[in-house]
Amino acid sequence: MYFEGEYHLFHQDGGQWAHAISTDLLHWKQMPLALKWNHLGHIWSGSTVADLTNASGLFGDSGGKGLIAYYTSFNPNKSNGNQKIGAAYSKDKGRTWVYYGDDAIVPNPGGINGSWDFRDPKVVRDDVNNRWIMVVSGGDHIRFYTSTDLLHWTWTDNFGYSQYIRGGVWECPDLFQLAVDGNANNKKWVLMISTGGNPNTQGSSAEYFIGQVTADGKFVNDNLPGKVLLTDFGKENYAGMSFYNTPDNRRITVGWMSNWDYPFSFPTEGWKGQLTIPRKLSLKTVNGNVILAQNPISELSSLRGTDFSVNNVSVTPQSGNILGTINGNAYEIVVELQLPNSGAATEFGFRLREGGGQKTVVGYRSTDNKMFIDRSASGRTDFSSNFTTLHEAVVQPVNGVVRMHILVDESSLELFGNDGAVVFRTSSYRIPLAAG
């Protein structure tokens, strides 16, 4: 979330909330743990909001505004855990937190001994209806609640079940409203979810739904249940969550760059797990369909060094490697490829981080209009039998042009195709190279 000049990012750390702050979404300062274990148990995932009008009544003595965190309370000493929603608040810009009350503000629907999945609350503002909306994971559905004071919540709807289930528990919902093609008079609600590891989806997955939230708090999907809109075509982008209250009303999100098939198996030392780069979300119409587009935030351009660029070059098998003089461990590639009307190459792209018998290939096949990432030779791939090595998606040329925006780091790669219409997030684990 964003509040008074600072972005706040919270993440899991052994059943507690770790905390970092930033002024630009690029440089982060680690803070002390925000929410620690309490007498109710562990503090699992959730979200925060800025109460700017003191709707909760908690901030009358602190300028009438402050922060409220909503978290999943889980008691490991109970056989079923009894997941429920708790709250905490901060009057000093997130430096210290006070738990609200001695029990859940939203109890488990199954009662005191309920064993329901009931976690990951996300709270957003609905200005049109002068209310707040909370979405909570219910295992195979998302539960909707509304409130006017941020403390007392009324259940309004369940969305999911049946034909919507492709495999895996629904987790970490996010809900937000965006204008379609920048038209403020045509706004849609977007509901994002992530699903746990399942053979039907080849591991964890993430998808979204586009529709409306009615005045009585029900979510109406614009598409039929069988239509799946994937958030990402790579395998490592889970539990994406957007920042609340960002400047200029941008909707910016980050995700966990991992997968429930192998979260504890990564062959890394000194750290385990990372977040995706922040990206701006928008709704745009492509081939008559409204889709969620994702692009790197504009702030990333401030990190660029000296550009290397080539323009109006015809690439042939005989032309050699036009980037052969360039090497590095962390870099960005922005490319626009014009396909000839006839005689186009059947496959082209980039061999990234190549050296020592290793490489990661990002490419495009004109025979089936698929953009792909091949990490079969990227380094360590044997730490899990579920570590997939080829990710691909259909990307239709626009006026004969295919665009790629590639961000490469020491052990990760993020690919944005055709101005964010298709996105891939993948990780690779390499033997360190002197050059690449």
N, C-alpha and C positions, 0 to 999 in steps of 0.2 A: 504494500500500500504506500501512498504518498501523503505526507503531512508536513506542512510548514517548512518546505525546502528540502525535505529528506525522503528518499525512498527507503522503505523498511522491507526486508526480506527475512522470513522465518522458515526454518526447516527442521526436520526431525534429527534428534541426537539422543538415541537411546531412550525414547519415550519422554523426551523433554523438547522444548522449543529453543533451538539456537537462533541467534539474531545477528543480522548485519545491516549496516546503513550505508547509503551512498547519496551523493548529490547529482550524479550523472548516469547512473546505471552501469557504469564501466569500472569504476574504482570503488572497492568495498572495504569497509572497516568492520572487523568482527567485534561484536559487543558481548557482554556477559550473557549467560543463559537468561532468556526472557521468562518462560514458564517452566517451573521445575515440578517434579513429582509432588503431588499433594496427598491428603489423607484419603482421597477417592481413588488414587492410583496413578496410572500413566497419563501423559498429555499427548494424545495423538493429533493427527492432522486437522486443520481447520482453516480459518481466515480471519482477517481483521478489517475493521472499518474505522473511519473518522466520524465521530458524532459531532458535527460542526454546529448544531443548534441546541445541544443539550436535550435532545429528545428523550434520552434515558433518565435524565435528572441526576446523573452521577457527577456532573462537572460544574455545578453552580459556584463552587469556590475556586475554580481554576480557569476563569475566563469564559466559561460556558461551552467549552469544547474539549475533546480528548479522544483517546483511542479505546476501542473495545475489541477484544479477541474472543473468538468462538472456537472451541476445540472439542475433540473427541475425548471423553473421559473413559478410561478402560481400567478395570480392577483385575490385575493378574491373579489375585488370590481367590477369585470366584471362578467356578467351573465354566461359566458361559461368558465371563467378562462383563456382561451387562453394559454394552456400549451406550453412552448417552452424551448429550451435548451440554458442556459447561461454558462459563464465560469468565473473563477477567478484564480489568480496565486499567488504564494508565493516565495519569494526570501530568506527566512530565516527558512527553514525547517518546514514550516507549522505553524509558530508562529503568523504571520500576513498575511492577504490576501487582494488583490486588485481586485475588479471586473473589468473584461475586457470589455471595451466599454459600451455603453448605451443601447444596445439592444441585442437580442438573436444572438448567432453565428449560430444556426440552428432554423429557425422560424417554427411555426406550419404549416404543409402541407395544412391545410384548409384556410390559409390566415389570415389576421389581425383579422377577426371575427371567425376564425375557432374554432370549438368545439370538434375537434378530441382529443381522448386520445393520448398524445404524451409526454412521460416522461421516467425517469429512464435511462439516458444515461450511457452506459458502454463503455470505450475506452481501446483498447488493441493494442499491436504492432504486425504487420505481417512482420517479417524480410525477408521472402522469396520474397515478392513482394515490399519490401522497402516502406511500407506505414503504416498508422494507420487505424484501423477499429472502427467505433462507431455503436453500436446496441441500438435501442430506441424502447420502447414499443409503439405499435400503437393500443392498445385495443384488437383486435382479430388477430394481427400479429406482427412481429418484422421487423422494418425498418433498413436496412444496409446503412452505409455511409463510405466513405474513404477520407483520407486526407494525405498530405505529410508534412504539417506544423502545424498540430494540431489546426488550427484556421479556415481554410476554408474547408468546407465539401461538398462532392458530393454524392447524393443519388445513390445507385447501385441496391438495391433489396428489395422486400417485401417477407417475409417468414411466412406462416401460412394460416389463413382463412379456410373456408369450413370443410373438413374432419378432420382437425387438432384441431378443437374447441371441447372441452369436456364440457365446462362450465366455466364461470368466466372470468374476464378481464385478459389478459396477462400482467404481471408486472415484473419489476426488472430483465431484461435479463442479463445473463453473458455469455461471449464467451472466450474460451481459447483453446490452442492446447496441446495435450498430446500424448506421444508415446504409442503404443499398446504393452502390455507385455514387456515394457522397450526397445523396438526396435526403435532406433532413426531413422531408415530408413522407419518406418511405423507409421506416425503420423496422427491423426485425429483431427478435430475441434469439440468441444463440445459446444452446445448452451443450456444453462439452462434458464428456465423460472419459474415463480410462477403464480398461477391463484387465483383470488379472490373467496370469499365464494360462493358456488353454490350447489344446491341439487344434481346435477348429479355427483359431486365429493365428496359429503358429507362434504362440507366445502371448505376451501382453500386447494390447492394442489401444488405440485412442480414436474416438470418433465424435461427431457433433451432429446436432439437430438444429434446424432453422424453423422458426414459427412465431407464434404470438403467445403472450401470457394474458389471459382474459381478466376482466375486472373482478371476477370471483376467484382468481388465483389458480387457474388451470392452464397447463401448457398444451397448446394445439400445434401439432407438427404439420409443416407445409407439405411433407412428403409421406409416402406410404411406409409402413414399418420395414419393408424389405429393402428399402433404398439405404445403402450404407455410405456415409460421407466420412472418409478417413481424415483425421487431423494430420497424419504423417504417414509416408510410405516407407520410411525406415523402421527399424525395430526398437531404437532407443530414444523414445520420447514419451514419457509417462507422467501422469499426474500434473499436466500443465495447469498453471494457475495465473490469472491476470491480476495486475495491480489495480487497487481501488483508488479513485480520487486523483488520477494523474493529471498533470497540467495539459491544457489544450484539448482535454477530453479524449486523448489517445487511449486506445485499449492495447496495453502492452502485456505480454505474457512470457513466462519462462517455464521450462519443464525439467523433469528429472531425466537425465540422459542415461537411462538404464532400462532393465527389463526383468520382470519377476521370474524369468526362466533361470537367471544366473546372477542375481544381485550381489552375492557374496563370493563369487568365483573369479572375479576379475584379477588378473595377474599384475596388480599394481603394488607399489611399496610406498608407505607414508601417507597414502590417501586412498579412498575407495568411493567412487561416485563423483559426479559433477552435474552442473546445470547447463542447459542450453543457453545460447546467447539470447538476450531479450529481443523480441520481435513484435512489430506492430501488426495488429489484426484489422482487417476490413472485409466488407462484403462486396463482391462484385459479380456482375453477370457475365458468364462465359458460355457461349453456345446456347443461350436461352435459359441457362440454369444459374441460380444464385449459389455462389460458393464462398467459403471462408478463405481469404487470401492472407498470406503471412510473409512479411519482409523484415530484414534486419533493421533495427532502429537507426535513425539518421545519426545518432551520436557516435556510432562506430566509425564514421568517416574521419573523426578527429584523431584516430589511432593510426591512420595511414601514413606510410613513409613515402618515398619517391616512387611515382608510378612508372611502370613499364608498359607501353602500349603499342599495339600494331593495329592498323586500320586498312580496310580494303585489300586484304591479302587472300589470294586463292590458295587453298591448302590441297596438296596432292600427295600421293604416296612418295613421290620423288622430291618434294620440297624440303624435306628434313624437318627437324624439330625447331619451330620458330621460337620456342621458349627454352631452347637448350642452354642458354647462358644464365638462366635464372634458377636459383635454388634457395631453399630456406625451410625453416621448421614451422613457421606460422605466417600465413599469407592469405590473400583474398584474390579471387579471380572473378571478373565481371566480363561476360562474353556474349556477343550477339552473332549468331551463325545464320547466314543466308543460304537456303537450300536451292540449288539450281532446279529448273523445271524438269530437266532430264539429266541423266548421267550422274546423279548424286551418289556420294559414297554411301554404302550400306551401313557403315558404322564409323563414328568418329568421336573424339573426346580428348581426355587428358589422362596421362599416367602420373599420379601424384605421389609425392614422398618416395620416389623410385631410387633404389640403391641397395646394395648388399643382397640382391635376390628378392627384394620386397617392393611392392607397389600397391597403390589403391587406384582403381580405374573408375573415372566418371565419364559416362558417354551417352550417346544417343544413336538409336538404330532407326534409320529411315524406312526400313522394310515393314516395321510394325508400329512406328511412331512411339517408341518407348525410350524414356530416359532411365538411366540405371546407375547404380553404384555396385562395383564388384570388389569386395575386400577379401577375396579368397587367398591372396598373396600379401596381405597387409601386415603380417606379423603373426603374433600368437593367435591362433584360431582353435586350439585344441583344448582349451580350458573348460568347454562345455559342448556337449553334443547338440545342444539347442542353439548354438551360435551360428546363425544363418549368414551366408557370405554374399548373396546376390539379392538386391532390392531394386525393383523397377516399377514404373507406372507409365501409363499412356499420357503423352504430352503432345497435343496437336500443334503443328506450326501455325503461327498467326501471320498471314500474308507471306508465307514462305520462310518465316524467321523463327528460330528457336533461341530462347535466352536462358542463360545459366548464371547464377550468382553463387559462388562457392567460397566457403570459409573453411580453411584448413588449420588445424592446430596439432600439437604434439601427438595426441591420441584420439582425435575426433575430427569429424567432417560434417558440415551442414550444407546442403544443396537446396537452393530455391530455384524452381523452374518456371519460366514464363511469368515473371513478375509476381512470384509467390503463389501461383495457382496450384502448384504441386511442390511439396516440401519433403525432403529426406533428412533424417538425423541418424547418423551411425557413429559408432565408436570402433576404433581398432587399437590393438595393443602391440606395440612394435618393440623390437630390439633397437636401442638408441643407435642412430646413425651419425657419422661424422658429417655427412652431406646427404641431401635428399632432394 
